[in-house]
Amino acid sequence: VDPVVVAAQIVTACQTIVSRNISPRDTAVLSFTQIHGGDAYNVIPQSARIMGTARAFSMAVMGMIEDNMRRMAESIAAGFGATAELDFRLEFMPTVNNATETLFAIECARDLVGGDNVNEEIPLVMASEDFSYMLNERPGAYIFVGNGAGEGGCEVHNPGYDFNDQALPFGAAYFVNVVEKKLARR
């Protein structure tokens, strides 16, 4: 039994989970980012390990992805005379903003830098973010403080990213504004 071939078949089959099992009205991503197996180029290894990430905007969709991955991995492995074990870890819950708190966050940003400098139309982001646990307990909004355009102005997790230190005063002032406005409403 060649576990590398089995792993490759599992990865290929699992690519259909989002396109064939998740409603087009829901958003999900399933990415395989690593396959490890063996140490020698001329020896079939004992095992192979596949790693990756799944992201969605609802726990129900995450559950569907996990269930389908388990079913596919186990059945494909069995078809080759192998076994597969799925270790699906929910590192972060889906990051979903509260609509009311998002409007409040936008208002605070507008007050600070003016409406022309606030981008309210940012597309949904599949962030793997621990702030999601806070949003699950309390209504809130995950926002971005702009880095600016130009060199280093790309998204994070990019080798060209360079944090713009000149954005720090805006970020600090924004959070002061949020606190002052929240306290004033009480």
C-alpha positions as CSV (number, residue, x, y, z in Angstrom):
1,V,0.0,0.0,0.0
2,D,1.5,3.3,-1.1
3,P,0.3,6.0,1.4
4,V,1.5,8.8,-1.0
5,V,-0.9,7.6,-3.7
6,V,-3.7,7.3,-1.1
7,A,-2.9,10.8,0.2
8,A,-3.0,12.2,-3.3
9,Q,-6.4,10.6,-4.0
10,I,-7.8,11.9,-0.7
11,V,-6.6,15.5,-1.5
12,T,-8.1,15.3,-5.0
13,A,-11.4,13.9,-3.8
14,C,-11.8,16.3,-1.0
15,Q,-11.5,19.2,-3.4
16,T,-15.1,18.4,-4.4
17,I,-16.4,18.9,-0.8
18,V,-17.0,22.7,-1.2
19,S,-18.2,22.6,-4.8
20,R,-20.5,19.6,-4.4
21,N,-21.6,19.5,-0.8
22,I,-21.8,23.1,0.4
23,S,-24.6,25.3,-0.9
24,P,-23.5,28.0,-3.3
25,R,-25.1,30.5,-0.9
26,D,-22.6,29.6,1.7
27,T,-19.0,30.5,1.5
28,A,-16.3,27.9,2.4
29,V,-12.7,27.2,1.6
30,L,-10.8,23.9,2.0
31,S,-7.1,24.1,1.2
32,F,-4.5,21.4,1.5
33,T,-1.1,23.0,2.2
34,Q,1.2,20.1,3.0
35,I,1.7,16.4,2.2
36,H,4.5,14.6,4.0
37,G,5.6,11.0,3.4
38,G,8.8,9.2,3.7
39,D,12.5,10.2,3.8
40,A,14.0,8.4,0.8
41,Y,13.3,8.9,-2.9
42,N,13.3,5.2,-3.6
43,V,11.4,3.7,-0.6
44,I,7.6,3.6,-0.3
45,P,6.9,5.1,3.1
46,Q,4.9,3.6,6.0
47,S,2.6,6.6,6.2
48,A,1.7,9.9,4.8
49,R,0.4,13.0,6.5
50,I,-1.8,15.7,4.9
51,M,-2.3,19.1,6.4
52,G,-4.4,22.1,5.5
53,T,-7.1,24.5,6.6
54,A,-10.9,24.8,6.3
55,R,-12.7,28.1,6.7
56,A,-16.4,29.1,6.6
57,F,-18.8,31.6,8.0
58,S,-20.9,29.2,10.0
59,M,-20.3,26.3,12.3
60,A,-22.9,24.2,10.4
61,V,-20.8,24.5,7.2
62,M,-17.6,23.7,9.2
63,G,-19.3,20.6,10.5
64,M,-20.3,19.5,7.0
65,I,-16.7,19.9,5.8
66,E,-15.4,17.8,8.7
67,D,-18.0,15.1,8.2
68,N,-17.4,14.9,4.5
69,M,-13.6,14.9,4.9
70,R,-13.8,12.0,7.4
71,R,-16.1,10.0,5.2
72,M,-14.0,10.5,2.1
73,A,-10.6,9.9,3.8
74,E,-11.7,6.7,5.5
75,S,-13.5,5.3,2.5
76,I,-10.7,6.1,0.0
77,A,-8.0,4.7,2.2
78,A,-10.1,1.5,2.7
79,G,-10.4,1.2,-1.0
80,F,-6.6,1.0,-1.2
81,G,-6.3,-1.3,1.7
82,A,-5.1,1.4,4.0
83,T,-6.5,3.3,6.9
84,A,-7.0,7.1,7.5
85,E,-7.5,9.1,10.6
86,L,-8.9,12.6,10.4
87,D,-7.6,15.1,13.0
88,F,-9.9,18.0,12.3
89,R,-9.1,20.9,14.7
90,L,-11.4,23.8,15.0
91,E,-8.6,26.3,15.9
92,F,-10.8,29.3,15.3
93,M,-14.5,29.8,15.0
94,P,-15.9,31.6,12.0
95,T,-15.3,35.4,12.4
96,V,-18.7,37.0,11.8
97,N,-19.4,40.6,12.7
98,N,-22.5,41.9,14.3
99,A,-24.4,44.3,12.0
100,T,-25.1,46.9,14.7
101,E,-21.6,46.9,16.0
102,T,-20.2,47.1,12.5
103,L,-22.2,50.3,11.9
104,F,-20.9,51.6,15.2
105,A,-17.3,50.8,14.2
106,I,-17.8,52.6,10.8
107,E,-19.3,55.6,12.6
108,C,-16.3,55.8,14.9
109,A,-13.9,55.6,12.0
110,R,-15.7,58.2,10.0
111,D,-15.6,60.6,12.9
112,L,-11.9,60.2,13.2
113,V,-10.7,60.3,9.5
114,G,-13.8,61.3,7.5
115,G,-16.1,59.2,5.4
116,D,-13.9,59.4,2.3
117,N,-11.1,57.6,4.2
118,V,-13.3,54.7,5.4
119,N,-13.8,51.7,3.1
120,E,-17.2,50.2,4.1
121,E,-17.3,47.8,1.1
122,I,-14.5,45.4,2.1
123,P,-15.4,41.9,0.8
124,L,-15.8,39.1,3.3
125,V,-12.5,37.7,4.5
126,M,-11.9,34.1,5.5
127,A,-9.8,35.1,8.5
128,S,-8.4,32.5,10.8
129,E,-8.7,34.7,13.8
130,D,-9.0,34.2,17.6
131,F,-11.1,37.4,17.8
132,S,-13.9,35.0,16.6
133,Y,-14.2,33.6,20.1
134,M,-14.9,37.1,21.5
135,L,-17.5,37.7,18.7
136,N,-19.2,34.4,19.7
137,E,-19.6,35.6,23.3
138,R,-20.3,39.3,22.7
139,P,-21.5,41.3,19.7
140,G,-18.7,43.2,18.0
141,A,-16.9,43.9,14.8
142,Y,-13.5,42.9,13.4
143,I,-12.1,45.8,11.5
144,F,-9.0,46.7,9.6
145,V,-6.8,49.7,10.1
146,G,-5.5,50.5,6.6
147,N,-1.8,50.1,5.9
148,G,-1.9,52.4,2.9
149,A,-1.0,51.7,-0.7
150,G,2.5,51.3,-2.2
151,E,5.4,49.2,-1.2
152,G,4.5,47.0,1.7
153,G,0.8,47.9,1.4
154,C,-0.3,44.4,0.5
155,E,-2.3,42.0,2.8
156,V,-0.7,40.3,5.7
157,H,0.8,36.7,5.2
158,N,2.5,38.1,2.1
159,P,6.3,38.2,1.9
160,G,6.1,41.8,0.6
161,Y,4.0,43.0,3.6
162,D,5.6,45.8,5.7
163,F,3.6,47.3,8.5
164,N,3.2,51.0,8.1
165,D,4.3,52.6,11.4
166,Q,2.6,55.8,10.5
167,A,-0.8,54.0,10.9
168,L,-0.2,53.5,14.6
169,P,-1.6,56.9,15.7
170,F,-4.8,56.3,13.7
171,G,-5.3,52.9,15.2
172,A,-4.8,54.1,18.7
173,A,-7.0,57.2,18.2
174,Y,-9.7,54.9,16.7
175,F,-9.9,52.7,19.8
176,V,-9.9,55.8,22.1
177,N,-12.9,57.1,20.0
178,V,-14.7,53.7,20.3
179,V,-14.3,53.7,24.1
180,E,-15.4,57.3,24.5
181,K,-18.5,56.8,22.3
182,K,-19.4,53.6,24.1
183,L,-19.1,55.2,27.5
184,A,-21.1,58.2,26.4
185,R,-24.0,55.9,25.3
186,R,-24.2,54.5,28.8
